[in-house]
Amino acid sequence: MASTVLEFRDVSVVRDGNTILDGVDWSVAEDERWVILGPNGAGKTTLLQIAAAAMHPTKGSAEVLLESLGKVDVFELRPMIGFASTAMARKIPRNETVIDVVLTAAYSVTGRWNEEYEAIDERRAQRVLSEWGLEGFADRRFGSLSDGEQKRVQIARAVMTDPELLLLDEPAASLDLGAREELVTLLGGYASSSASPAIVMVTHHVEEIPHGFTHALLLKQGGVVAAGPLAEALTSENLTETFGLSIELSEQGGRYVARAA
């Protein structure tokens, strides 16, 4: 039986009197790939921050990789979690080489200083870049890359340390159609591998759900509308309730399309 990597029980987050998450119960197993959907302000990124051990709930309990937040040294926990987000990308120096962007994940820093890396680290970094369609990019400057290339470098950095949990916050945001499809295809291959860790991805669009994803969590105003296997949670009815608009969902070849009814 697969072990549990995330266990949220009655998790709530309140900031300045505003309830961002409200009584969330949610569990993720090591062999599951989850997509989180919901309108702006639904609490998606906050949920991901707790999963990344970057935030504690105001109420309830959250276990990450079998460790209870509030009872564990998060600085020991975080290296086991891969996290790619726009906020993280802003911390990467634009003149950093791509190989160093990926390598520095080993020390959880975003700019190379005086760290020393072994040849095995450099070989792994090169291999990870190749896996994400970035062959020959090692000496390029991060700031010179296209949006799609930067997104793939961020994910390569997130998987560099062979994490037990991979968190992706809107990885396809701002990408054009070609770059989006290239990234979704790569993510689908990665998600479909039994060697990959548990994955949780936040997105606004069902069209960005890759092959290989198994579960969905739908949030609205901080609460759970639906959670479970894709076939059960990702339905026209649940999307309609989540977004407050009559939505028709269709599926073809393992990819989804949503349109206003």
Backbone as CSV, one residue per row, in Angstrom:
resi,resn,N_x,N_y,N_z,CA_x,CA_y,CA_z,C_x,C_y,C_z
1,MET,0.841,-1.199,0.000,0.000,0.000,0.000,0.873,1.245,0.000
2,ALA,0.539,2.196,-0.857,1.330,3.420,-0.960,1.234,4.235,0.322
3,SER,2.351,4.823,0.733,2.346,5.646,1.934,1.796,7.036,1.618
4,THR,1.394,7.733,2.650,0.804,9.066,2.508,1.891,10.126,2.609
5,VAL,1.896,11.075,1.669,2.890,12.152,1.696,2.295,13.458,2.207
6,LEU,0.978,13.610,2.084,0.291,14.794,2.616,-0.982,14.343,3.325
7,GLU,-1.219,14.891,4.506,-2.435,14.588,5.255,-2.885,15.865,5.948
8,PHE,-3.956,16.473,5.435,-4.528,17.684,6.020,-5.809,17.308,6.745
9,ARG,-5.933,17.737,7.978,-7.140,17.468,8.750,-7.703,18.783,9.280
10,ASP,-8.878,19.148,8.775,-9.583,20.358,9.222,-8.666,21.591,9.160
11,VAL,-7.914,21.713,8.068,-6.942,22.805,7.937,-7.648,24.110,7.558
12,SER,-7.418,25.130,8.357,-7.927,26.472,8.069,-6.785,27.467,8.175
13,VAL,-6.866,28.508,7.357,-5.898,29.605,7.413,-6.678,30.913,7.442
14,VAL,-6.404,31.721,8.456,-7.058,33.024,8.601,-5.979,34.098,8.631
15,ARG,-6.122,35.106,7.784,-5.177,36.222,7.740,-5.947,37.541,7.790
16,ASP,-5.607,38.377,8.769,-6.255,39.690,8.922,-7.775,39.568,8.945
17,GLY,-8.249,38.529,9.599,-9.682,38.333,9.729,-10.343,37.672,8.536
18,ASN,-9.562,37.405,7.480,-10.114,36.768,6.282,-9.788,35.275,6.277
19,THR,-10.789,34.458,6.028,-10.586,33.013,5.961,-10.146,32.639,4.553
20,ILE,-8.910,32.145,4.431,-8.356,31.777,3.129,-8.592,30.301,2.850
21,LEU,-8.412,29.464,3.870,-8.770,28.047,3.788,-9.713,27.740,4.931
22,ASP,-10.703,26.881,4.665,-11.758,26.668,5.648,-12.050,25.178,5.814
23,GLY,-11.414,24.567,6.838,-11.718,23.192,7.193,-11.400,22.173,6.116
24,VAL,-10.208,22.265,5.533,-9.838,21.377,4.424,-9.342,20.030,4.947
25,ASP,-9.965,18.960,4.489,-9.492,17.590,4.708,-8.996,17.075,3.362
26,TRP,-7.761,16.568,3.344,-7.165,16.184,2.057,-5.991,15.255,2.311
27,SER,-5.890,14.221,1.491,-4.820,13.251,1.645,-4.234,12.925,0.278
28,VAL,-2.901,12.849,0.204,-2.193,12.533,-1.049,-1.249,11.370,-0.793
29,ALA,-1.347,10.321,-1.614,-0.459,9.165,-1.506,0.728,9.333,-2.451
30,GLU,1.783,8.584,-2.187,3.034,8.759,-2.919,2.933,8.425,-4.403
31,ASP,1.926,7.655,-4.805,1.790,7.288,-6.209,0.687,8.077,-6.916
32,GLU,0.239,9.173,-6.310,-0.840,9.981,-6.883,-0.299,11.274,-7.479
33,ARG,-1.004,11.762,-8.521,-0.683,13.034,-9.158,-1.955,13.876,-9.154
34,TRP,-1.930,14.955,-8.384,-3.120,15.772,-8.161,-3.052,17.094,-8.918
35,VAL,-4.200,17.524,-9.427,-4.354,18.870,-9.949,-5.318,19.609,-9.035
36,ILE,-4.990,20.862,-8.707,-5.857,21.710,-7.891,-6.430,22.803,-8.774
37,LEU,-7.754,22.904,-8.793,-8.460,23.889,-9.612,-9.348,24.753,-8.730
38,GLY,-9.557,25.989,-9.177,-10.451,26.890,-8.459,-10.253,28.303,-8.928
39,PRO,-11.222,29.178,-8.688,-11.097,30.575,-9.119,-10.034,31.320,-8.317
40,ASN,-9.696,32.516,-8.765,-8.770,33.355,-8.017,-9.302,33.577,-6.603
41,GLY,-8.400,33.475,-5.624,-8.801,33.694,-4.243,-9.399,32.473,-3.578
42,ALA,-9.365,31.324,-4.249,-9.972,30.115,-3.672,-9.105,29.482,-2.599
43,GLY,-7.806,29.844,-2.554,-6.909,29.272,-1.546,-5.916,28.270,-2.101
44,LYS,-5.814,28.191,-3.431,-4.961,27.182,-4.063,-3.490,27.349,-3.689
45,THR,-2.973,28.556,-3.844,-1.553,28.791,-3.559,-1.267,28.656,-2.069
46,THR,-2.202,29.066,-1.217,-2.029,28.904,0.219,-1.929,27.428,0.589
47,LEU,-2.761,26.606,-0.038,-2.708,25.162,0.201,-1.337,24.610,-0.190
48,LEU,-0.819,25.096,-1.308,0.484,24.642,-1.782,1.599,25.099,-0.847
49,GLN,1.460,26.295,-0.283,2.458,26.801,0.667,2.533,25.922,1.914
50,ILE,1.399,25.443,2.383,1.401,24.539,3.537,2.040,23.216,3.146
51,ALA,1.701,22.711,1.962,2.290,21.449,1.487,3.803,21.565,1.339
52,ALA,4.288,22.787,1.061,5.722,23.027,0.904,6.415,23.290,2.232
53,ALA,5.683,23.202,3.335,6.213,23.491,4.673,6.715,24.926,4.766
54,ALA,6.065,25.810,3.995,6.423,27.228,4.020,5.420,28.040,4.827
55,MET,4.354,27.399,5.279,3.309,28.075,6.044,2.649,27.056,6.960
56,HIS,2.231,27.517,8.137,1.506,26.656,9.071,0.023,27.025,9.044
57,PRO,-0.843,26.040,9.213,-2.269,26.362,9.285,-2.603,27.102,10.573
58,THR,-3.635,27.923,10.504,-4.132,28.605,11.698,-4.839,27.618,12.617
59,LYS,-5.501,26.658,12.000,-6.266,25.650,12.737,-6.123,24.324,12.011
60,GLY,-6.225,23.239,12.752,-6.131,21.920,12.161,-4.700,21.424,12.130
61,SER,-4.487,20.270,11.523,-3.157,19.679,11.481,-2.775,19.346,10.047
62,ALA,-1.476,19.481,9.756,-0.956,19.169,8.433,0.290,18.311,8.578
63,GLU,0.257,17.141,7.979,1.428,16.270,7.946,2.015,16.291,6.540
64,VAL,3.320,16.537,6.464,4.035,16.552,5.195,5.148,15.525,5.276
65,LEU,5.109,14.543,4.386,6.087,13.453,4.389,6.187,12.814,5.775
66,LEU,4.993,12.570,6.352,4.822,11.890,7.641,5.315,12.707,8.833
67,GLU,5.614,13.985,8.617,6.050,14.878,9.698,4.981,15.937,9.942
68,SER,4.688,16.201,11.224,3.657,17.174,11.579,4.235,18.577,11.608
69,LEU,3.643,19.484,10.818,4.092,20.867,10.857,3.859,21.437,12.250
70,GLY,4.861,22.125,12.746,4.831,22.635,14.112,5.610,21.760,15.061
71,LYS,5.943,20.530,14.613,6.700,19.598,15.456,7.960,19.103,14.760
72,VAL,8.276,19.685,13.606,9.424,19.233,12.829,10.245,20.441,12.411
73,ASP,11.543,20.233,12.227,12.420,21.273,11.707,12.166,21.380,10.209
74,VAL,11.481,22.449,9.789,11.096,22.561,8.380,12.313,22.707,7.480
75,PHE,13.442,23.155,8.025,14.640,23.304,7.208,15.230,21.943,6.829
76,GLU,14.906,20.925,7.594,15.289,19.566,7.230,14.265,18.937,6.287
77,LEU,13.028,19.387,6.388,11.941,18.826,5.588,11.933,19.386,4.164
78,ARG,12.177,20.670,4.024,12.033,21.325,2.719,12.919,20.762,1.615
79,PRO,14.168,20.326,1.894,14.971,19.761,0.802,14.367,18.512,0.163
80,MET,13.412,17.874,0.843,12.768,16.685,0.288,11.556,17.030,-0.566
81,ILE,11.299,18.351,-0.721,10.134,18.828,-1.471,10.618,19.670,-2.645
82,GLY,10.246,19.290,-3.851,10.540,20.107,-5.018,9.414,21.105,-5.229
83,PHE,9.749,22.375,-5.475,8.726,23.412,-5.572,9.094,24.356,-6.706
84,ALA,8.198,24.501,-7.667,8.402,25.428,-8.783,7.221,26.388,-8.842
85,SER,7.535,27.691,-8.825,6.483,28.704,-8.864,7.049,29.994,-9.443
86,THR,6.163,30.884,-9.838,6.589,32.185,-10.337,7.304,32.963,-9.251
87,ALA,6.826,32.866,-8.012,7.481,33.563,-6.906,8.908,33.065,-6.718
88,MET,9.119,31.756,-6.861,10.468,31.208,-6.756,11.341,31.689,-7.899
89,ALA,10.780,31.771,-9.092,11.548,32.205,-10.265,12.055,33.633,-10.098
90,ARG,11.282,34.467,-9.419,11.700,35.867,-9.225,12.943,35.967,-8.360
91,LYS,13.231,34.943,-7.571,14.400,34.965,-6.696,15.678,34.532,-7.426
92,ILE,15.528,33.994,-8.623,16.690,33.506,-9.374,17.353,34.675,-10.095
93,PRO,18.638,34.932,-9.857,19.330,36.018,-10.573,19.256,35.793,-12.082
94,ARG,18.931,36.833,-12.817,18.745,36.688,-14.259,20.039,36.366,-14.994
95,ASN,21.186,36.690,-14.368,22.462,36.390,-15.025,23.036,35.034,-14.609
96,GLU,22.283,34.279,-13.800,22.723,32.944,-13.377,22.681,32.000,-14.572
97,THR,23.700,31.157,-14.711,23.659,30.166,-15.783,22.629,29.101,-15.450
98,VAL,22.088,28.486,-16.477,21.060,27.465,-16.291,21.584,26.314,-15.444
99,ILE,22.818,25.885,-15.695,23.363,24.765,-14.920,23.444,25.117,-13.438
100,ASP,23.770,26.381,-13.121,23.855,26.781,-11.716,22.475,26.950,-11.094
101,VAL,21.488,27.371,-11.881,20.120,27.439,-11.375,19.687,26.059,-10.873
102,VAL,20.040,25.032,-11.628,19.649,23.664,-11.266,20.522,23.126,-10.130
103,LEU,21.829,23.338,-10.231,22.751,22.812,-9.217,22.466,23.361,-7.823
104,THR,22.164,24.655,-7.727,22.010,25.287,-6.417,20.807,24.770,-5.636
105,ALA,19.953,23.999,-6.297,18.842,23.378,-5.568,19.368,22.462,-4.470
106,ALA,20.555,21.908,-4.664,21.128,20.993,-3.673,21.377,21.692,-2.340
107,TYR,21.590,23.015,-2.378,21.816,23.788,-1.149,20.628,24.689,-0.818
108,SER,19.556,24.528,-1.570,18.344,25.349,-1.360,18.647,26.835,-1.418
109,VAL,19.532,27.232,-2.331,19.822,28.643,-2.560,19.513,28.958,-4.020
110,THR,19.376,30.246,-4.332,19.005,30.631,-5.693,20.087,31.463,-6.370
111,GLY,21.275,31.466,-5.841,22.398,32.141,-6.471,23.681,31.441,-6.041
112,ARG,24.516,31.097,-7.001,25.714,30.346,-6.644,26.761,31.280,-6.048
113,TRP,27.347,30.826,-4.919,28.381,31.603,-4.249,29.650,30.764,-4.157
114,ASN,29.894,30.171,-2.993,31.119,29.397,-2.807,30.852,27.917,-2.561
115,GLU,29.650,27.459,-2.919,29.357,26.045,-2.710,30.236,25.194,-3.633
116,GLU,30.494,23.998,-3.189,31.260,23.064,-4.008,30.367,21.899,-4.420
117,TYR,30.451,21.536,-5.685,29.636,20.450,-6.210,30.545,19.374,-6.784
118,GLU,30.120,18.135,-6.605,30.891,17.023,-7.133,30.501,16.753,-8.587
119,ALA,31.342,15.990,-9.263,31.081,15.668,-10.667,29.739,14.960,-10.832
120,ILE,29.379,14.140,-9.846,28.107,13.423,-9.928,26.927,14.395,-9.912
121,ASP,27.073,15.523,-9.176,26.017,16.538,-9.151,25.867,17.182,-10.527
122,GLU,26.997,17.500,-11.149,26.948,18.140,-12.462,26.372,17.194,-13.504
123,ARG,26.718,15.913,-13.414,26.169,14.947,-14.365,24.658,14.814,-14.196
124,ARG,24.212,14.787,-12.936,22.768,14.697,-12.709,22.069,15.948,-13.232
125,ALA,22.653,17.121,-13.003,22.043,18.356,-13.489,21.922,18.342,-15.009
126,GLN,22.978,17.886,-15.689,22.927,17.799,-17.144,21.855,16.812,-17.594
127,ARG,21.723,15.696,-16.880,20.729,14.693,-17.243,19.315,15.232,-17.054
128,VAL,19.108,15.942,-15.946,17.786,16.516,-15.683,17.430,17.551,-16.747
129,LEU,18.395,18.380,-17.123,18.133,19.359,-18.182,17.728,18.657,-19.475
130,SER,18.405,17.569,-19.798,18.072,16.830,-21.007,16.662,16.262,-20.932
131,GLU,16.277,15.761,-19.767,14.948,15.173,-19.590,13.835,16.200,-19.792
132,TRP,14.148,17.478,-19.546,13.143,18.536,-19.685,13.353,19.364,-20.946
133,GLY,13.985,18.747,-21.944,14.117,19.377,-23.251,15.035,20.566,-23.282
134,LEU,16.087,20.542,-22.462,16.985,21.689,-22.338,18.432,21.303,-22.645
135,GLU,18.617,20.375,-23.567,19.968,19.998,-23.967,20.682,21.219,-24.541
136,GLY,21.934,21.407,-24.150,22.708,22.513,-24.676,22.425,23.859,-24.035
137,PHE,21.576,23.879,-22.985,21.214,25.142,-22.339,22.068,25.452,-21.113
138,ALA,22.974,24.562,-20.737,23.667,24.680,-19.451,24.340,26.030,-19.250
139,ASP,24.949,26.585,-20.292,25.707,27.827,-20.145,24.916,29.069,-20.519
140,ARG,23.648,28.897,-20.852,22.798,30.058,-21.144,22.459,30.779,-19.849
141,ARG,22.195,32.073,-19.929,21.760,32.866,-18.777,20.258,32.720,-18.606
142,PHE,19.840,32.548,-17.359,18.425,32.316,-17.074,17.563,33.430,-17.656
143,GLY,18.024,34.669,-17.521,17.229,35.804,-17.986,17.110,35.903,-19.492
144,SER,17.922,35.153,-20.230,17.868,35.197,-21.694,16.879,34.191,-22.272
145,LEU,16.308,33.357,-21.422,15.425,32.292,-21.892,14.004,32.791,-22.124
146,SER,13.277,32.079,-22.974,11.858,32.358,-23.157,11.092,31.926,-21.918
147,ASP,9.821,32.329,-21.834,9.000,31.932,-20.688,8.916,30.412,-20.573
148,GLY,8.716,29.753,-21.701,8.602,28.300,-21.676,9.876,27.631,-21.216
149,GLU,11.015,28.142,-21.677,12.302,27.586,-21.268,12.550,27.828,-19.784
150,GLN,12.197,29.024,-19.303,12.362,29.312,-17.875,11.496,28.386,-17.023
151,LYS,10.273,28.109,-17.469,9.391,27.211,-16.712,10.025,25.822,-16.603
152,ARG,10.599,25.353,-17.711,11.206,24.022,-17.689,12.463,23.989,-16.831
153,VAL,13.225,25.085,-16.822,14.397,25.156,-15.937,13.956,25.112,-14.480
154,GLN,12.870,25.805,-14.151,12.365,25.786,-12.774,11.989,24.365,-12.344
155,ILE,11.342,23.633,-13.253,10.951,22.268,-12.904,12.182,21.377,-12.800
156,ALA,13.147,21.562,-13.707,14.395,20.798,-13.624,15.072,21.044,-12.285
157,ARG,15.076,22.285,-11.835,15.636,22.619,-10.524,14.859,21.906,-9.412
158,ALA,13.530,21.872,-9.547,12.682,21.273,-8.506,12.900,19.774,-8.378
159,VAL,13.257,19.099,-9.479,13.443,17.642,-9.416,14.910,17.253,-9.252
160,MET,15.808,18.241,-9.252,17.243,17.978,-9.170,17.604,17.136,-7.945
161,THR,16.958,17.402,-6.823,17.316,16.732,-5.567,16.575,15.408,-5.363
162,ASP,15.891,14.941,-6.433,15.129,13.689,-6.332,14.133,13.765,-5.170
163,PRO,13.211,14.739,-5.209,12.306,14.967,-4.076,11.295,13.847,-3.904
164,GLU,10.714,13.796,-2.718,9.652,12.837,-2.433,8.273,13.422,-2.739
165,LEU,8.233,14.727,-2.978,6.986,15.423,-3.298,7.336,16.584,-4.221
166,LEU,6.614,16.699,-5.338,6.841,17.784,-6.291,5.604,18.670,-6.331
167,LEU,5.792,19.967,-6.093,4.706,20.940,-6.090,4.923,21.929,-7.233
168,LEU,3.898,22.135,-8.042,3.985,23.016,-9.204,2.850,24.036,-9.142
169,ASP,3.203,25.300,-9.060,2.203,26.371,-8.972,2.058,27.034,-10.336
170,GLU,1.010,26.679,-11.045,0.696,27.221,-12.375,1.901,27.168,-13.313
171,PRO,2.423,25.985,-13.591,3.628,25.885,-14.420,3.439,26.341,-15.857
172,ALA,2.208,26.338,-16.367,1.978,26.732,-17.759,1.464,28.161,-17.897
173,ALA,1.387,28.900,-16.786,0.885,30.275,-16.843,1.772,31.110,-17.756
174,SER,1.156,31.942,-18.565,1.813,32.920,-19.459,2.428,32.292,-20.701
175,LEU,2.327,30.986,-20.873,2.939,30.343,-22.027,2.020,30.405,-23.254
176,ASP,2.638,30.531,-24.444,1.843,30.447,-25.665,1.457,28.994,-25.912
177,LEU,0.638,28.762,-26.926,0.087,27.432,-27.150,1.173,26.388,-27.364
178,GLY,2.172,26.717,-28.171,3.235,25.754,-28.446,4.037,25.418,-27.208
179,ALA,4.418,26.452,-26.452,5.205,26.227,-25.237,4.395,25.481,-24.198
180,ARG,3.088,25.795,-24.121,2.229,25.088,-23.159,2.161,23.610,-23.490
181,GLU,1.924,23.288,-24.765,1.781,21.894,-25.147,3.092,21.128,-24.972
182,GLU,4.211,21.792,-25.227,5.504,21.148,-25.012,5.690,20.812,-23.539
183,LEU,5.350,21.769,-22.666,5.499,21.538,-21.234,4.524,20.480,-20.734
184,VAL,3.278,20.557,-21.172,2.272,19.580,-20.732,2.671,18.168,-21.167
185,THR,3.240,18.041,-22.358,3.698,16.739,-22.830,4.831,16.205,-21.956
186,LEU,5.792,17.064,-21.627,6.899,16.653,-20.757,6.391,16.272,-19.370
187,LEU,5.467,17.076,-18.841,4.905,16.768,-17.526,4.139,15.444,-17.555
188,GLY,3.453,15.183,-18.663,2.711,13.933,-18.781,3.624,12.725,-18.755
189,GLY,4.751,12.826,-19.443,5.709,11.728,-19.418,6.275,11.509,-18.032
190,TYR,6.575,12.613,-17.350,7.134,12.522,-15.993,6.100,11.948,-15.029
191,ALA,4.861,12.434,-15.120,3.806,11.974,-14.204,3.481,10.504,-14.419
192,SER,3.662,10.016,-15.633,3.309,8.639,-15.948,4.357,7.629,-15.481
193,SER,5.514,8.116,-15.069,6.579,7.219,-14.625,6.363,6.798,-13.175
194,SER,6.478,5.511,-12.919,6.326,5.014,-11.548,7.485,5.461,-10.658
195,ALA,8.579,5.915,-11.271,9.731,6.369,-10.496,9.579,7.805,-10.006
196,SER,8.578,8.515,-10.511,8.379,9.915,-10.132,7.711,10.012,-8.759
197,PRO,7.929,11.122,-8.062,7.312,11.289,-6.740,5.846,11.686,-6.866
198,ALA,5.187,11.821,-5.739,3.841,12.394,-5.726,3.917,13.810,-6.292
199,ILE,2.900,14.198,-7.056,2.890,15.511,-7.693,1.587,16.216,-7.350
200,VAL,1.688,17.507,-7.027,0.514,18.361,-6.846,0.729,19.599,-7.710
201,MET,-0.199,19.859,-8.612,-0.083,20.980,-9.540,-1.303,21.884,-9.451
202,VAL,-1.073,23.173,-9.267,-2.144,24.169,-9.306,-2.266,24.699,-10.729
203,THR,-3.482,24.803,-11.227,-3.709,25.412,-12.534,-5.087,26.058,-12.550
204,HIS,-5.296,26.960,-13.507,-6.619,27.566,-13.702,-7.390,26.877,-14.813
205,HIS,-6.711,26.025,-15.602,-7.313,25.531,-16.835,-7.226,24.012,-16.932
206,VAL,-8.359,23.366,-17.204,-8.353,21.912,-17.338,-7.539,21.478,-18.551
207,GLU,-7.375,22.366,-19.532,-6.588,22.045,-20.723,-5.119,21.809,-20.386
208,GLU,-4.695,22.254,-19.211,-3.300,22.111,-18.804,-3.049,20.862,-17.965
209,ILE,-4.067,20.030,-17.774,-3.877,18.794,-17.008,-3.183,17.769,-17.897
210,PRO,-1.983,17.329,-17.536,-1.255,16.386,-18.392,-1.787,14.959,-18.261
211,HIS,-1.400,14.125,-19.223,-1.597,12.693,-19.073,-0.888,12.235,-17.793
212,GLY,-1.378,11.184,-17.204,-0.716,10.629,-16.030,-1.220,11.185,-14.720
213,PHE,-1.986,12.284,-14.761,-2.543,12.809,-13.513,-3.761,11.982,-13.120
214,THR,-3.882,11.748,-11.828,-4.845,10.760,-11.344,-5.996,11.335,-10.532
215,HIS,-5.782,12.486,-9.882,-6.763,13.022,-8.936,-6.947,14.531,-9.126
216,ALA,-8.067,15.027,-8.617,-8.350,16.462,-8.677,-8.934,16.939,-7.353
217,LEU,-8.553,18.157,-6.986,-9.104,18.858,-5.823,-9.660,20.178,-6.322
218,LEU,-10.941,20.415,-6.096,-11.590,21.648,-6.518,-11.901,22.495,-5.298
219,LEU,-11.428,23.744,-5.315,-11.595,24.660,-4.189,-12.454,25.858,-4.578
220,LYS,-13.254,26.321,-3.615,-14.046,27.532,-3.791,-14.144,28.239,-2.450
221,GLN,-13.714,29.482,-2.416,-13.760,30.291,-1.189,-13.139,29.553,-0.010
222,GLY,-12.026,28.872,-0.271,-11.284,28.207,0.793,-11.788,26.842,1.201
223,GLY,-12.909,26.402,0.621,-13.478,25.108,0.971,-13.383,24.116,-0.170
224,VAL,-13.493,22.852,0.158,-13.396,21.793,-0.842,-14.764,21.538,-1.468
225,VAL,-14.826,21.675,-2.791,-16.036,21.326,-3.534,-16.032,19.840,-3.866
226,ALA,-14.870,19.347,-4.299,-14.743,17.929,-4.643,-13.283,17.532,-4.556
227,ALA,-13.034,16.276,-4.203,-11.669,15.758,-4.140,-11.714,14.262,-4.370
228,GLY,-10.838,13.777,-5.251,-10.800,12.348,-5.505,-10.271,12.049,-6.891
229,PRO,-10.431,10.809,-7.347,-9.988,10.429,-8.690,-10.592,11.354,-9.746
230,LEU,-9.846,11.604,-10.816,-10.288,12.543,-11.845,-11.704,12.252,-12.327
231,ALA,-11.997,11.010,-12.601,-13.300,10.661,-13.166,-14.450,11.025,-12.229
232,GLU,-14.179,11.065,-10.923,-15.223,11.369,-9.952,-15.277,12.856,-9.594
233,ALA,-14.104,13.485,-9.453,-14.056,14.870,-8.986,-14.161,15.881,-10.117
234,LEU,-13.581,15.550,-11.274,-13.554,16.499,-12.388,-14.755,16.244,-13.299
235,THR,-15.864,16.914,-12.968,-17.104,16.761,-13.736,-17.654,18.135,-14.068
236,SER,-18.559,18.173,-15.031,-19.205,19.436,-15.395,-19.926,20.037,-14.192
237,GLU,-20.588,19.182,-13.425,-21.349,19.668,-12.268,-20.426,20.290,-11.222
238,ASN,-19.316,19.629,-10.935,-18.396,20.157,-9.921,-17.699,21.429,-10.396
239,LEU,-17.358,21.497,-11.680,-16.761,22.723,-12.210,-17.766,23.868,-12.187
240,THR,-19.010,23.565,-12.483,-20.060,24.589,-12.438,-20.200,25.158,-11.035
241,GLU,-20.206,24.273,-10.036,-20.303,24.742,-8.652,-19.050,25.518,-8.247
242,THR,-17.896,25.072,-8.677,-16.635,25.699,-8.283,-16.504,27.107,-8.839
243,PHE,-16.860,27.293,-10.110,-16.626,28.579,-10.771,-17.872,29.451,-10.871
244,GLY,-19.017,28.941,-10.420,-20.232,29.758,-10.426,-20.725,30.088,-11.808
245,LEU,-20.440,29.227,-12.768,-20.849,29.410,-14.155,-21.135,28.039,-14.738
246,SER,-22.207,27.937,-15.529,-22.540,26.651,-16.129,-21.444,26.237,-17.105
247,ILE,-20.770,25.125,-16.791,-19.603,24.684,-17.566,-19.813,23.256,-18.060
248,GLU,-19.454,23.039,-19.310,-19.482,21.702,-19.886,-18.047,21.214,-20.050
249,LEU,-17.775,20.025,-19.525,-16.445,19.426,-19.597,-16.465,18.285,-20.594
250,SER,-15.444,18.245,-21.450,-15.309,17.118,-22.367,-13.892,16.574,-22.274
251,GLU,-13.752,15.310,-22.639,-12.445,14.641,-22.559,-12.206,13.863,-23.840
252,GLN,-10.992,13.965,-24.343,-10.625,13.224,-25.537,-9.163,12.833,-25.458
253,GLY,-8.925,11.538,-25.528,-7.553,11.068,-25.510,-6.812,11.403,-24.233
254,GLY,-7.528,11.508,-23.115,-6.881,11.795,-21.848,-6.626,13.261,-21.575
255,ARG,-7.082,14.152,-22.471,-6.966,15.597,-22.248,-8.371,16.201,-22.122
256,TYR,-8.466,17.324,-21.413,-9.765,17.905,-21.083,-9.952,19.280,-21.722
257,VAL,-11.227,19.605,-21.963,-11.612,20.929,-22.463,-12.852,21.355,-21.689
258,ALA,-12.878,22.618,-21.246,-14.044,23.152,-20.538,-14.550,24.386,-21.284
259,ARG,-15.865,24.463,-21.425,-16.501,25.592,-22.095,-17.762,25.998,-21.348
260,ALA,-18.110,27.281,-21.431,-19.364,27.736,-20.853,-20.518,27.064,-21.585
261,ALA,-21.469,26.566,-20.824,-22.609,25.856,-21.439,-23.491,26.854,-22.179
